[in-house]
């Protein structure tokens, strides 16, 4: 029987070993390709090279992260946001929060949700309506950092004038991106930022704290560009992907009001890769002066 069992196990063992070898070769190929593309990025500023580099690095990280994926438990609840709006929320320890968001980042590092066209539309609105004070911007929750580069190119600002943040340690792999929990601020940001962009508030463990922190960074006429998409609703709450806060567009409006921000305008945009509209809330302090009013 033992001999027969060994004969039965042998093909399976060989299959597992072959599968491991194939996976190893894929990883080696991906690492080699990322190195080559990395050298191309160092000598070129074209979007195609940087997108290709980001995909290869991201997918390599995704493959490595899949084998060590951890399941997280959180307390699911509901929050009254005022004005009849409610949110669905998930709560877990801060240590688990950081681990969950880092895991989610690595599993999705190769995927770019926001497209260049969206950023271009937002940058054009900023140019027309915002009095820039320091020519300084922050993009929160950016993974590969394409957003700050697209803003910088469209606005014509100097390199490094717009930075990106991400909570994952992968942040430092990409230009002008720092590892930072977006609920926290650096002293040098206070009252200096002309605009803050984010499509990641659904990853917040405390959205009011996040918006208060961002508000403290705004210059006199600074604005927050906050994306709300269909997948930010209550039905999309997911501990697997780190989506801890879900509400509708009215919920985002009420959330802004609760921290002393007002909605300057709303910009509906249709992404090039989707049939669904996303809406950007432009949020500001009451002292905001629209540059277009002086034209």
C-alpha positions in Angstrom: 0.0 0.0 0.0 2.8 2.4 0.9 4.5 1.7 -2.5 1.2 2.2 -4.3 0.7 5.5 -2.4 4.1 6.7 -3.3 3.3 5.9 -7.0 0.1 8.0 -6.7 1.9 10.9 -4.9 4.8 11.0 -7.4 2.9 12.7 -10.3 1.3 15.2 -7.9 4.7 16.0 -6.4 6.1 16.5 -9.8 3.2 18.7 -10.8 3.7 20.8 -7.7 7.4 21.1 -8.3 6.7 22.1 -12.0 4.2 24.6 -10.9 6.7 26.1 -8.4 9.3 26.3 -11.1 6.9 28.1 -13.5 5.9 30.6 -10.8 9.6 31.2 -10.0 10.4 31.8 -13.7 7.5 34.2 -13.9 8.8 36.1 -10.9 12.3 36.1 -12.3 11.1 37.3 -15.7 9.0 40.1 -14.1 11.9 41.2 -12.0 14.2 41.3 -15.0 11.6 43.1 -17.1 11.1 45.7 -14.3 14.8 46.3 -14.1 15.0 46.9 -17.9 11.9 49.2 -17.8 13.3 51.0 -14.8 16.4 51.9 -16.8 14.2 53.2 -19.6 12.2 55.3 -17.1 15.5 56.8 -15.9 16.3 58.0 -19.4 12.7 58.9 -20.5 9.8 60.9 -19.2 7.2 59.3 -21.5 4.0 58.2 -19.8 4.1 54.8 -21.7 7.4 53.8 -20.1 6.4 54.8 -16.6 3.0 53.0 -16.9 4.8 49.9 -18.2 7.3 50.0 -15.4 4.6 50.5 -12.8 2.7 47.6 -14.1 5.6 45.2 -14.1 6.8 46.2 -10.6 3.2 46.1 -9.4 2.3 42.8 -10.8 5.5 41.2 -9.5 4.6 42.6 -6.0 1.0 41.2 -6.5 2.3 37.7 -7.3 4.6 37.7 -4.2 1.8 39.1 -2.0 -0.8 36.5 -3.0 1.0 33.7 -1.2 1.1 35.5 2.1 -2.4 37.1 2.1 -3.9 37.4 5.6 -7.6 37.5 6.6 -8.7 40.4 8.8 -11.6 40.7 11.2 -13.4 44.0 11.8 -16.4 45.3 13.6 -19.1 46.4 11.0 -21.4 49.2 12.0 -23.4 52.2 10.7 -22.7 55.9 11.2 -25.2 58.8 11.1 -23.7 61.6 8.9 -26.5 64.0 9.3 -29.0 65.2 6.7 -30.5 61.8 6.5 -27.2 60.3 5.2 -25.7 57.2 6.7 -22.4 55.3 6.2 -21.4 51.7 6.6 -18.1 51.3 8.4 -15.6 48.7 9.5 -13.3 49.1 12.6 -10.2 47.3 13.5 -7.0 48.0 15.5 -4.6 50.6 14.1 -1.9 47.9 13.7 -4.3 45.7 11.7 -5.4 48.8 9.7 -1.9 49.5 8.6 -1.3 45.8 7.8 -4.6 45.6 5.8 -4.0 48.7 3.8 -0.4 47.6 3.0 -1.6 44.2 1.9 -4.3 45.8 -0.2 -1.8 48.1 -1.8 0.5 45.3 -2.8 -2.3 43.2 -4.2 -3.5 46.1 -6.4 -0.1 47.8 -7.0 -0.2 46.9 -10.7 -3.7 48.4 -11.2 -4.2 52.0 -12.0 -7.8 53.2 -11.4 -7.8 56.9 -12.1 -6.9 57.9 -15.6 -4.9 60.8 -17.0 -7.9 62.4 -18.6 -9.6 62.8 -15.2 -6.6 64.5 -13.7 -6.4 66.8 -16.7 -10.0 67.9 -16.2 -9.3 68.6 -12.6 -6.1 70.5 -13.3 -7.8 72.7 -15.8 -10.5 73.5 -13.2 -7.8 74.4 -10.7 -6.0 76.7 -13.2 -9.2 78.6 -13.8 -10.6 78.9 -10.3 -7.8 78.7 -7.7 -5.4 81.4 -6.6 -2.2 79.4 -6.1 -0.1 80.6 -3.2 2.8 78.2 -2.8 2.3 76.0 -6.0 2.2 73.0 -3.7 -0.1 70.0 -4.0 -0.7 66.6 -2.3 -2.3 63.5 -3.7 -3.3 61.0 -1.0 -3.4 57.3 -1.5 -1.7 57.1 -4.8 0.0 53.7 -4.9 2.3 54.2 -8.0 2.2 58.0 -8.0 0.9 58.6 -11.5 -1.6 61.2 -10.2 0.9 63.8 -8.9 3.0 63.4 -12.1 -0.1 64.1 -14.3 -1.1 67.1 -12.2 2.4 68.5 -12.3 2.6 68.1 -16.1 -0.8 69.6 -16.8 -0.3 72.5 -14.4 3.2 73.1 -15.6 4.6 73.2 -12.1 8.2 72.3 -11.3 9.0 68.6 -10.5 8.5 67.8 -6.9 6.0 70.6 -6.3 3.2 67.9 -6.0 3.8 64.9 -3.9 1.9 61.7 -3.3 1.4 59.6 -0.2 0.6 56.0 0.6 0.6 54.1 3.8 2.4 51.1 2.3 6.2 50.7 2.3 6.0 50.5 -1.5 5.4 54.2 -1.7 9.1 55.0 -1.8 9.6 52.9 -4.9 8.0 55.7 -7.0 9.1 59.3 -7.6 7.8 62.1 -5.4 5.9 59.6 -3.2 6.3 59.2 0.5 5.1 56.6 3.0 2.5 58.4 5.1 -0.8 57.7 6.8 -3.1 60.3 5.3 -4.9 60.9 8.6 -1.7 62.5 9.8 0.0 65.7 8.6 3.5 67.0 8.6 4.1 70.5 10.2 5.5 71.9 7.0 2.2 71.2 5.2 0.0 73.3 7.5 -1.8 76.2 5.7 0.5 75.8 2.7 -1.3 73.4 0.3 -3.0 74.8 -2.8 -4.9 71.5 -3.5 -5.3 68.1 -2.0 -6.5 65.3 -4.3 -7.8 61.8 -3.2 -10.0 59.0 -4.5 -9.2 56.9 -1.4 -11.4 58.2 1.4 -13.2 54.9 1.4 -10.0 53.4 2.9 -10.2 55.7 5.9 -10.7 54.3 9.4 -12.0 57.8 10.4 -13.0 60.0 7.5 -13.8 63.0 9.7 -10.3 62.9 11.1 -8.9 62.6 7.6 -10.8 65.6 6.3 -10.0 67.7 9.3 -6.3 66.9 8.7 -6.5 67.8 5.1 -8.4 71.0 5.9 -5.6 72.1 8.2 -3.2 72.0 5.3 -5.1 74.2 2.9 -3.9 77.6 2.0 -6.3 80.5 2.1 -7.9 79.6 -1.2 -6.8 76.0 -1.3 -9.3 73.2 -2.2 -9.8 69.5 -1.7 -10.7 67.4 -4.8 -12.5 64.4 -3.4 -13.7 61.6 -5.7 -16.9 59.7 -5.1 -17.5 56.7 -7.4 -20.2 54.0 -7.4 -17.8 51.6 -5.7 -17.6 53.9 -2.7 -21.1 53.0 -1.7 -22.2 50.9 1.3 -22.6 47.7 -0.7 -18.9 47.7 -1.6 -17.4 47.6 2.0 -14.7 45.0 1.9 -12.1 44.0 4.4 -10.3 42.0 1.7 -9.5 45.2 -0.2 -9.3 47.6 2.7 -12.5 49.5 1.8 -13.7 50.5 5.3 -16.1 53.4 4.7 -19.0 53.3 2.3 -21.7 55.9 1.7 -23.5 57.7 -1.2 -22.6 61.1 -2.6 -24.9 62.9 -0.1 -23.0 61.2 2.6 -19.8 62.7 1.3 -21.5 66.2 1.2 -22.6 65.8 4.8 -19.2 64.6 5.9 -17.6 67.7 4.5 -20.1 70.0 6.3 -19.5 68.2 9.6 -15.8 69.3 9.6 -16.4 72.9 8.5 -15.9 72.5 4.7 -18.3 73.6 2.1 -18.9 72.3 -1.4 -17.7 74.8 -4.0 -18.9 72.8 -6.9 -19.3 69.2 -8.1 -17.5 67.9 -11.2 -19.0 64.8 -12.9 -16.5 63.0 -15.0 -16.8 59.9 -17.2 -13.6 57.9 -17.0 -12.3 56.6 -20.3 -12.3 53.0 -19.1 -15.8 53.0 -17.6 -19.5 53.7 -18.4 -20.2 54.9 -14.9 -19.8 58.6 -13.9 -17.6 59.6 -11.0 -18.2 62.8 -9.1 -15.5 65.1 -7.7 -16.5 67.3 -4.8 -14.5 70.5 -4.7 -14.3 71.3 -1.0 -13.0 74.5 0.6 -13.1 76.7 3.6 -15.6 79.5 3.8 -12.9 82.1 3.0 -12.3 80.6 -0.5 -12.3 83.2 -3.3 -13.0 81.9 -6.8 -10.4 83.3 -9.2 -13.0 83.2 -12.0 -15.1 85.8 -10.2 -12.4 88.4 -10.8 -12.2 87.7 -14.6 
